[in-house]
Amino acid sequence: MKLELSLIKKIKPILFIILISPSFYWFINLYLGNMGINPIDETIRKLGEFSLRLLILTLLITPIAKINSLRNLVSLRRMIGLFAFYYICLHLSSYIILDHFFNWDFILKDVYKRPFITLGFSSFLLTIPLALTSNNILVRKLTYKIWKRIHKLIYIIAPLASLHYFLLTKADKTEPLVYIFIIILLLLFRLINHLLKKGSLPR
């Protein structure tokens, strides 16, 4: 059974609520003091983890959409990608405002001296062109070739974000390693698919 576009349109408002709800939940719990012993660190971590999961989900949609009946899932990718950017912004803003209260000298030194901060900040900067070109006006103004090149930045952003999480995690690194493994598999899928289209690999 094919997933129709009309059904996708009905799913979008529900998906919007599902994706935005965690941010309200975590900030309400932060305000109420229900985010553990280190509430600010926990809030920053939750926002960062969720943004990474959404980045992975945007990568995952492409191979899933290869199944003919699920092809229309591609139309959800932009919303999920923008929500990934939303959570990345909240993650970074919480670090700047809640953790260091606009102490720019310390923040800039942190970006320079600590590799995981450098990787996280770099991945944030790379998401900006994707977010800016994810509206209908720019999609129409840019040629498809240029738009596609810009959005290939996701292939750099996702590994950088996963390495940021890996280096940040001090104790059990199982979860970040799982994310890195999934990202590698998804990037390999794209590489193999690209080589098959070019005829560089036998079918």
Steps between C-alpha positions, in 0.01 A plus 500: 500500500645835394531780753302778331597868507160586645581280801843662533330842517282373785805354677698828488308690775520194728870463428551872572345460847699182569829666403451830682361352823832376648645852501207634704512195729871540578488876556191472722677231703812717515288786638336265753835359607431149373810455282725326752810602692648703211182637338666729245746232384215248478285740294787575262569128464136412430473770233824390337409131498160570348647721228744220408216247482310731267807542278523122477129480423539743207774274362289189561203626299686468167565122518151440642350700212666259255212268589243602240204496737684737740641737237285794616673502839760722331256790540547478880877535479505881487288533815716251689816674380372839617411355837855361523622859444251628761638259763860574401426871554342428839797279591750774411289780654471308828878458506554874431222644718425253779844346546729801439262800496652668191858475629639532147867494604454165671275364222748592223787344697283192552436473125872534431638275775250216536465276190144387575385862524685579175325211323159596639539865403625405152200274441268783611657744251456246221130456579429870440513483115270195511246678718513821293438310175219286638220744417291491183622840375868402492421149379337663195775763451797264524567252226448140609872430451609781735229414755609136498865592550412715801292224655781248459652678802288260708762235413757707691269631773378160622851348551624820669198504733545132588872553574406804713270275703761221520773732634255670736394171660738419785369168631303247296560574131264227371226739385727738305673199341160366388422838340840508325443146369152588367633815330785305337250243368271772362790681331626173353151438361510837326850441367411158359177636352693788339760263354228270365333796324832603345564142391820480705373184673344190344128466571 
